[in-house]
């Protein structure tokens, strides 16, 4: 007899699955509810579900039914068992395997060329014969427990870096191709160049010492800088490409940029927000070429405070495309004669800029900003796109200097728009969650690092062996910055009013801010258009936050993929490492080049190890040998799984 449910007990929440088949439901009104594997009702990670609490004391529940599916298409790998093919999702939080619907033998296979020349299926019957290990894109036709999929696209061999990158990009909904109408408009804009009439009403700054500083391979140059000494301090100029002059609101290019939200960078590649005819061409502040810009001019006193600011439409001509590493060598007095001669025209200004940046940095720290030293890796690729080296990305004097000047410009523009009561897309960073902060304080004391807040803890860790570890922990304890149409403080920068203005080639929120500033400068900020801008700010903030997260996740996943691919050729080799984390199932170890792998307790044969939650360490049951975060160890690379993006180490 079927038991009738008490519908008054039915709640709604979001199901979070994992590789071990059980899950949790998050809902408004209480703590997360544990869902055993037998009670998931076929729910998958991210689904909106109806559920009931069956054991309140234990916080255990049962999914009644799935209300809304979060995933309808996904990437995965073909696993062929005899004449049957299965689909294994790349998402580790979806533990189920799916039966692959087979093509009818009576119908011929037809393949047409899709994006990047990949084979793309019109239907399951149009696919070439599937092979074991292929990386594919699939549509779910039947959900667990009797899960089935239809293969829509074959990326290629699952052991290929390129195939996996394509799968990652598609999984995060990253658009890789521009529609023809967008390309046509971009080519038309670039072909017209700059007409003399477009200079009317602009401040001509082509005679000033303005230049850019970027990486050696950068082609999409948003920003240029200038600096003059004044009686009371300095006049800093931050000159940003006037993208809004070319990308008109609601044009084909603008709609596409809105749908992308941001450029995506990985390896030596970029998926641009704007077509390269704009991003690398007419908008880019290229050396010795006239360019239209939006310039922010800031008077800065001897204490590093901006005492006055103004924004102007300008025309500039960059004197030099400077390279970070080369200028850093000059400032460190390690550059050769040829490099010094190359920058003779601007080096005195660069030295003055470096001095000013030190002053503004100290002023920012004094007001309470949090300075986290995070380590990023640079992946060196061969001609086939495979990683041959991984090195730490250094942040020198000039990188920090440009960062300081961009922060000043962003804050100045946000204050201008706020004072003018114009719509703005602010960059908001909320204060850390109290529970996470308490965990950070507790964890840091284990390493002898004492402090009551993030800033004091990070400051106390400087110069200690645990500095990187504490910085990483502090970063995880902080809230994620987001875009908002509402004014709010930026905790990390200790700024009450901040926005993104300096990268309109790469970020859509910056382009929106440019439009608002241009509206004010053209004296057209009144009436209906200003009202419409407020609604546009809301939509831009929401869309941009979501797309930024997707881009960040895609970049992180590809970075992990490169690291696994790099270690594939190093299986069996020994490395120096540092314990970077301890869990209930093993020890995470990080190499000097930022590659991280797992040493499972089950592989540690000298003792039986367990996780001690109080000391966040691994402890041997018999010999009491202990491994803590920050300990130096020696490891061997045992395995590297490209599909799972996992690396296994063993203790040497």
PEGIUR-V887894 format. One record per residue. N is the residue number from 1. SS is DSSP state (helix for helix, strand for strand, loop for the rest). BURIAL is I if it has 9 or more other ideal C-beta (glycine too) atoms within 8 Angstrom, else O. D_LAST is the distance of its C-alpha to the last C-alpha in Angstrom with 1 decimal. Layout:
n ss burial d_last
N SS BURIAL D_LAST
N SS BURIAL D_LAST
This chain:
n ss burial d_last
1 loop O 60.3
2 loop O 58.5
3 loop O 57.8
4 loop O 59.2
5 loop O 56.8
6 loop O 57.9
7 helix O 57.7
8 helix O 58.1
9 helix O 54.5
10 loop I 53.0
11 strand I 50.9
12 strand I 49.4
13 strand I 45.9
14 strand I 42.9
15 strand I 40.4
16 strand I 36.7
17 strand I 34.8
18 loop I 31.1
19 loop O 29.0
20 loop O 29.5
21 loop I 33.3
22 loop I 34.6
23 strand I 35.7
24 strand I 37.5
25 strand I 40.9
26 strand O 41.7
27 loop I 45.3
28 loop O 47.8
29 loop O 48.8
30 loop O 45.8
31 loop O 42.0
32 loop O 40.0
33 strand I 40.9
34 strand I 38.3
35 strand I 39.3
36 loop O 38.0
37 helix O 37.2
38 helix O 40.6
39 helix I 42.5
40 loop I 41.5
41 loop I 44.6
42 loop I 42.7
43 loop I 42.0
44 loop I 39.3
45 loop I 37.4
46 loop O 40.0
47 loop I 43.0
48 strand I 45.9
49 strand I 46.7
50 strand I 49.4
51 strand I 47.9
52 strand I 48.9
53 strand I 47.4
54 strand O 47.5
55 strand O 45.8
56 loop O 46.4
57 loop O 44.8
58 loop O 41.5
59 loop I 41.8
60 strand I 41.8
61 strand I 43.9
62 strand I 45.0
63 strand I 45.6
64 strand I 49.3
65 strand O 49.2
66 strand I 47.8
67 strand O 50.2
68 strand O 48.6
69 loop I 45.9
70 loop O 43.4
71 loop I 42.1
72 loop O 44.5
73 strand O 42.5
74 strand I 38.8
75 strand I 36.2
76 strand I 34.1
77 strand I 33.1
78 strand I 35.2
79 strand I 34.0
80 strand I 36.5
81 strand O 37.0
82 loop O 39.8
83 loop O 42.8
84 strand O 41.6
85 strand I 39.7
86 strand I 37.7
87 strand I 36.7
88 strand I 33.3
89 strand I 33.6
90 loop I 31.1
91 loop I 31.6
92 loop O 28.9
93 loop I 31.5
94 loop I 33.7
95 loop O 32.2
96 loop I 35.3
97 strand I 35.8
98 strand I 39.2
99 strand I 41.5
100 strand I 42.6
101 loop I 46.3
102 loop O 47.4
103 loop I 50.0
104 loop O 53.4
105 loop O 53.7
106 loop O 57.3
107 loop O 56.4
108 loop O 55.2
109 loop I 52.0
110 loop O 52.7
111 loop I 50.3
112 strand O 51.2
113 strand O 49.3
114 loop I 48.0
115 helix O 46.1
116 helix O 44.1
117 helix O 45.6
118 loop I 43.6
119 strand I 45.1
120 strand I 46.4
121 loop I 48.2
122 loop O 51.5
123 loop O 50.9
124 helix I 48.8
125 helix O 51.3
126 helix I 50.9
127 loop I 47.2
128 loop O 46.1
129 loop O 44.4
130 loop I 41.1
131 loop O 38.0
132 loop O 34.7
133 loop I 32.1
134 strand I 34.7
135 strand I 34.4
136 strand I 37.7
137 strand I 39.8
138 strand I 41.7
139 strand O 44.5
140 strand I 44.3
141 strand O 47.5
142 strand O 46.7
143 loop O 44.3
144 loop O 42.2
145 loop O 42.7
146 loop O 44.3
147 loop I 42.7
148 strand I 43.8
149 strand I 43.6
150 strand I 45.5
151 strand I 43.6
152 strand I 45.1
153 strand I 43.0
154 strand I 40.5
155 strand I 38.1
156 strand I 36.5
157 strand O 33.4
158 loop I 30.7
159 loop O 28.1
160 loop I 30.1
161 helix I 29.2
162 helix O 33.0
163 helix I 33.8
164 helix I 31.3
165 helix I 32.6
166 helix I 36.1
167 helix I 35.2
168 helix I 33.7
169 helix I 36.8
170 helix I 39.1
171 helix I 37.3
172 loop I 37.9
173 loop O 41.5
174 loop I 41.1
175 loop O 44.3
176 loop O 43.6
177 loop O 47.2
178 loop O 50.3
179 loop O 53.6
180 helix O 56.3
181 helix O 58.6
182 helix I 56.0
183 helix I 55.4
184 helix I 59.1
185 helix I 59.7
186 helix I 56.8
187 helix I 58.2
188 helix O 61.7
189 helix I 60.6
190 helix I 58.7
191 helix O 61.7
192 helix O 64.1
193 loop O 62.3
194 loop I 63.8
195 loop O 67.6
196 helix O 69.6
197 helix O 70.9
198 helix I 67.4
199 helix I 67.4
200 loop O 70.4
201 loop O 69.7
202 loop I 66.3
203 strand O 65.6
204 strand O 65.2
205 loop I 62.3
206 loop O 61.9
207 loop O 63.1
208 loop O 60.3
209 loop O 57.0
210 loop I 54.8
211 strand I 51.4
212 strand I 48.1
213 strand I 44.5
214 strand I 41.8
215 loop O 38.9
216 loop O 39.7
217 loop O 39.8
218 loop O 41.6
219 loop O 44.8
220 loop I 45.9
221 loop I 47.0
222 loop I 48.3
223 strand I 48.8
224 strand I 50.5
225 strand I 51.2
226 strand I 53.9
227 strand I 54.7
228 strand O 57.9
229 strand O 58.6
230 loop O 61.5
231 loop O 63.6
232 loop O 61.6
233 strand I 58.1
234 strand I 56.9
235 strand I 57.8
236 strand I 54.6
237 strand I 55.0
238 strand I 52.5
239 strand I 53.9
240 strand I 52.6
241 strand I 53.5
242 loop I 56.5
243 helix I 55.1
244 helix I 57.6
245 helix O 60.4
246 helix I 59.2
247 loop I 57.6
248 loop O 60.6
249 loop O 60.2
250 loop O 60.3
251 loop I 60.3
252 helix I 58.2
253 helix I 55.6
254 helix I 55.5
255 helix I 55.2
256 helix I 52.3
257 helix I 50.6
258 helix I 51.1
259 helix O 49.4
260 helix I 46.4
261 loop I 46.2
262 strand I 43.6
263 loop I 42.1
264 strand I 38.6
265 strand O 36.1
266 strand I 33.0
267 loop I 31.4
268 loop O 34.5
269 strand O 36.8
270 strand O 39.2
271 strand I 41.3
272 loop I 44.2
273 loop I 46.5
274 loop I 49.4
275 loop I 50.2
276 helix I 49.2
277 helix I 52.9
278 helix I 52.9
279 helix I 49.3
280 helix O 49.0
281 helix I 52.8
282 helix I 55.7
283 loop I 53.8
284 loop I 51.1
285 loop I 52.0
286 loop I 51.8
287 loop O 52.7
288 loop O 56.4
289 loop O 57.5
290 strand O 59.8
291 strand I 58.2
292 strand I 59.4
293 strand I 57.5
294 strand I 57.6
295 strand I 57.3
296 strand I 56.5
297 strand I 57.9
298 strand I 56.9
299 strand I 58.5
300 strand I 55.8
301 strand I 56.9
302 loop O 55.3
303 loop O 53.3
304 loop I 51.6
305 loop O 53.8
306 strand I 55.4
307 strand O 59.1
308 strand O 60.6
309 strand I 59.5
310 strand O 61.2
311 strand I 60.3
312 strand I 62.2
313 strand I 62.4
314 strand I 61.8
315 strand I 61.6
316 strand I 59.1
317 strand I 58.0
318 loop I 54.5
319 loop I 54.7
320 loop I 51.2
321 strand I 48.0
322 strand I 45.5
323 strand I 41.8
324 helix I 39.4
325 helix O 37.2
326 helix I 40.3
327 helix I 42.1
328 helix I 39.1
329 helix I 39.0
330 helix I 42.7
331 helix I 42.4
332 loop O 39.7
333 loop O 41.9
334 loop O 39.4
335 loop I 41.3
336 loop O 43.2
337 helix O 46.9
338 helix O 47.1
339 helix I 45.1
340 helix I 47.2
341 helix O 50.4
342 helix O 49.3
343 loop I 49.4
344 loop O 52.4
345 loop O 54.5
346 loop I 52.1
347 helix I 49.8
348 helix O 52.2
349 helix I 52.2
350 helix I 48.4
351 helix I 48.2
352 helix I 50.7
353 helix I 48.7
354 helix I 45.5
355 helix O 47.5
356 helix I 49.0
357 helix I 45.7
358 helix O 44.5
359 helix I 47.6
360 helix I 47.4
361 helix I 43.7
362 helix I 44.6
363 helix I 47.5
364 helix I 45.3
365 helix I 42.8
366 helix O 45.8
367 loop O 47.1
368 loop O 43.9
369 loop I 41.7
370 loop I 38.0
371 loop O 35.8
372 loop I 32.4
373 loop O 30.0
374 loop O 28.1
375 loop O 25.8
376 strand O 26.7
377 strand I 25.1
378 strand O 27.3
379 strand I 26.6
380 strand O 27.9
381 strand I 29.4
382 loop O 30.8
383 loop O 34.4
384 loop O 33.4
385 loop O 31.8
386 loop O 28.2
387 strand I 25.6
388 strand O 24.6
389 strand O 23.2
390 strand I 22.5
391 strand O 23.6
392 strand I 24.5
393 strand O 28.2
394 loop O 29.9
395 loop O 32.9
396 loop I 35.2
397 helix I 38.6
398 helix I 40.6
399 helix I 38.4
400 helix I 39.0
401 helix I 42.6
402 helix I 43.3
403 helix O 41.6
404 helix I 44.0
405 helix I 47.0
406 helix I 46.3
407 helix I 45.9
408 helix I 49.2
409 helix I 50.9
410 helix I 49.6
411 helix I 50.7
412 helix I 54.1
413 helix I 54.8
414 helix I 53.9
415 helix I 56.3
416 helix I 59.0
417 helix I 59.0
418 helix I 58.9
419 helix O 61.8
420 loop O 63.7
421 loop O 63.0
422 loop I 61.7
423 loop I 59.1
424 loop I 55.6
425 loop I 52.1
426 strand I 50.2
427 strand I 46.5
428 strand I 45.9
429 strand I 42.9
430 loop O 43.4
431 loop O 42.1
432 loop I 38.9
433 loop O 39.2
434 helix O 39.7
435 helix O 37.2
436 helix I 34.4
437 helix I 35.4
438 helix O 35.3
439 helix I 31.7
440 helix I 30.7
441 helix I 32.5
442 helix O 30.8
443 helix I 27.3
444 helix I 27.8
445 helix I 29.1
446 loop I 25.7
447 loop I 24.5
448 loop O 27.8
449 loop I 29.4
450 loop O 32.9
451 loop I 35.5
452 loop O 38.0
453 loop O 37.7
454 helix I 35.5
455 helix I 37.0
456 helix I 36.7
457 helix I 33.1
458 helix I 32.1
459 helix O 34.1
460 helix I 32.5
461 helix I 29.0
462 loop O 30.0
463 loop O 28.2
464 loop I 25.6
465 loop O 21.8
466 loop I 22.7
467 helix I 25.4
468 helix O 23.8
469 helix I 22.6
470 helix I 26.1
471 helix I 27.8
472 helix I 26.0
473 helix I 26.9
474 helix I 30.4
475 helix I 30.9
476 helix O 30.0
477 helix I 32.5
478 loop I 35.3
479 loop I 37.8
480 loop O 37.8
481 loop O 40.6
482 strand I 43.3
483 strand I 46.7
484 strand I 49.9
485 loop I 53.6
486 loop O 54.0
487 loop O 53.5
488 loop O 50.6
489 loop I 48.4
490 strand I 45.1
491 loop I 42.9
492 loop I 40.2
493 loop I 42.8
494 loop I 45.2
495 strand I 47.9
496 loop O 50.7
497 loop I 51.5
498 loop I 49.2
499 strand I 49.2
500 loop I 47.7
501 loop I 50.2
502 loop I 48.4
503 loop I 46.9
504 loop I 49.7
505 loop I 48.5
506 loop I 45.2
507 strand I 46.0
508 helix I 49.0
509 helix I 49.5
510 helix I 50.1
511 helix I 52.7
512 helix I 54.4
513 helix I 54.5
514 helix I 56.0
515 helix I 58.7
516 helix I 59.7
517 helix I 59.8
518 helix I 61.9
519 helix I 64.2
520 helix I 64.9
521 helix I 65.5
522 loop O 67.8
523 loop O 69.6
524 loop O 69.1
525 loop I 67.2
526 loop O 70.1
527 helix O 71.2
528 helix O 69.9
529 helix I 67.1
530 helix I 65.5
531 helix O 65.7
532 helix O 64.0
533 helix I 61.3
534 helix I 60.4
535 helix O 59.7
536 helix I 57.8
537 helix I 55.6
538 helix I 54.7
539 helix O 53.8
540 helix I 51.9
541 helix I 49.8
542 helix I 48.9
543 helix I 48.2
544 helix I 46.2
545 helix I 43.9
546 helix I 43.1
547 helix I 42.6
548 helix I 40.5
549 helix I 38.1
550 helix I 38.0
551 helix I 37.4
552 helix O 34.5
553 helix I 32.9
554 helix I 33.4
555 helix I 32.0
556 helix O 28.9
557 helix I 28.4
558 helix I 28.9
559 helix I 26.5
560 helix I 23.8
561 helix I 24.9
562 helix I 24.6
563 helix I 21.0
564 helix I 20.1
565 helix I 22.2
566 helix I 20.5
567 helix I 17.0
568 helix I 18.7
569 loop O 18.8
570 loop I 15.2
571 loop I 13.6
572 loop O 11.0
573 loop O 10.4
574 strand O 7.7
575 strand I 9.1
576 strand O 9.8
577 strand I 10.7
578 strand I 12.9
579 strand I 13.4
580 strand I 16.6
581 strand O 17.7
582 strand I 17.4
583 loop O 19.5
584 loop O 20.6
585 loop O 18.3
586 strand I 15.0
587 strand I 13.4
588 strand I 14.2
589 strand I 12.3
590 strand I 14.3
591 strand I 13.9
592 loop O 16.5
593 loop O 18.7
594 loop I 19.0
595 loop I 17.1
596 strand I 15.8
597 strand I 13.8
598 strand I 13.3
599 strand I 10.6
600 strand I 13.1
601 helix I 13.6
602 helix O 14.5
603 helix I 11.1
604 loop I 9.7
605 loop O 10.9
606 loop O 10.9
607 loop I 13.8
608 loop O 16.1
609 strand I 15.7
610 strand O 18.7
611 strand I 19.9
612 strand I 22.1
613 loop O 24.7
614 loop O 26.4
615 loop I 23.5
616 loop I 21.7
617 strand I 18.4
618 strand I 16.1
619 strand I 17.0
620 strand I 16.0
621 loop O 19.2
622 loop O 19.3
623 loop O 17.3
624 loop O 18.0
625 loop O 14.7
626 strand I 15.2
627 strand I 13.6
628 strand I 16.4
629 loop I 17.3
630 loop I 16.9
631 loop O 14.0
632 strand O 11.8
633 strand I 8.0
634 strand O 5.4
635 strand I 5.1
636 strand I 6.2
637 strand I 9.9
638 strand O 11.0
639 strand O 14.6
640 strand I 17.3
641 strand I 20.6
642 loop I 23.5
643 loop I 26.0
644 loop O 24.2
645 loop I 22.7
646 strand I 19.3
647 strand I 15.7
648 strand I 12.9
649 strand I 9.2
650 strand I 6.4
651 strand I 3.8
652 loop O 0.0
